[in-house]
Amino acid sequence: MSDMLTAADIAARYASEWVLVGDPQTSDALEVLSGEVLCHSKDRDEVYRAAVRIRPTRFAMLYTGTLPEHTEIVL
């Protein structure tokens, strides 16, 4: 999985999955524009474990689906 993909390509290929993106290219607002998919899964914890194992220098974690209503994101 070493291809650089745009955020739209990532969302299309890995619909409703958690995606670990290495070396993300971001906008001024820090929105992910493109990057290298390092891992993807429907299981968030599996992707988190991969991030710990791989230990990428720069990365982003994306969810390409729709979050349930009343879901809160904590950074």
C-alpha positions as CSV (number, residue, x, y, z in Angstrom):
1,M,0.0,0.0,0.0
2,S,2.6,2.6,-1.0
3,D,0.5,4.7,-3.5
4,M,-0.3,8.3,-2.7
5,L,-4.0,8.8,-2.9
6,T,-6.2,11.8,-2.7
7,A,-8.7,12.1,0.2
8,A,-11.5,11.4,-2.3
9,D,-9.8,8.3,-3.6
10,I,-9.3,7.1,0.0
11,A,-12.9,7.6,0.9
12,A,-14.1,5.8,-2.3
13,R,-11.7,2.8,-1.9
14,Y,-12.2,2.4,1.8
15,A,-15.8,3.4,2.4
16,S,-17.0,3.3,6.1
17,E,-13.5,2.3,7.3
18,W,-10.9,3.7,9.6
19,V,-7.8,4.6,7.6
20,L,-4.2,5.3,8.8
21,V,-2.7,7.8,6.4
22,G,1.1,8.2,6.4
23,D,2.8,11.5,5.4
24,P,-0.5,13.3,4.9
25,Q,-0.6,16.4,2.7
26,T,-2.9,18.9,4.4
27,S,-4.6,22.2,3.6
28,D,-4.0,25.4,5.7
29,A,-7.0,24.2,7.8
30,L,-5.2,20.8,8.3
31,E,-7.7,18.9,6.2
32,V,-6.2,15.8,4.7
33,L,-5.8,16.3,1.0
34,S,-3.8,13.2,0.2
35,G,-1.4,10.6,1.6
36,E,-0.2,7.0,1.7
37,V,-2.6,4.5,3.2
38,L,-0.7,2.5,5.8
39,C,-3.6,0.5,7.2
40,H,-7.4,0.3,6.9
41,S,-10.1,-1.6,8.7
42,K,-13.7,-1.4,9.8
43,D,-12.3,-2.0,13.3
44,R,-10.9,1.3,14.7
45,D,-8.8,-0.6,17.4
46,E,-7.1,-2.6,14.7
47,V,-6.0,0.6,12.9
48,Y,-4.8,2.1,16.2
49,R,-2.8,-1.0,16.9
50,A,-1.2,-0.7,13.5
51,A,-0.3,2.9,14.2
52,V,1.5,1.8,17.4
53,R,3.3,-1.0,15.6
54,I,4.3,1.0,12.5
55,R,5.1,4.2,14.5
56,P,4.8,6.6,11.5
57,T,6.5,10.0,11.9
58,R,3.6,11.9,10.4
59,F,0.1,10.5,10.1
60,A,-3.6,11.1,10.1
61,M,-6.4,8.9,11.2
62,L,-9.5,9.2,9.0
63,Y,-13.0,7.6,9.2
64,T,-14.6,7.5,5.8
65,G,-18.2,6.8,6.9
66,T,-20.9,8.8,8.7
67,L,-20.6,9.0,12.4
68,P,-23.7,8.2,14.5
69,E,-25.8,11.1,15.7
70,H,-24.7,12.6,19.0
71,T,-21.1,11.3,18.5
72,E,-18.4,13.5,20.0
73,I,-14.8,13.6,18.9
74,V,-12.1,14.2,21.5
75,L,-8.7,15.3,20.3
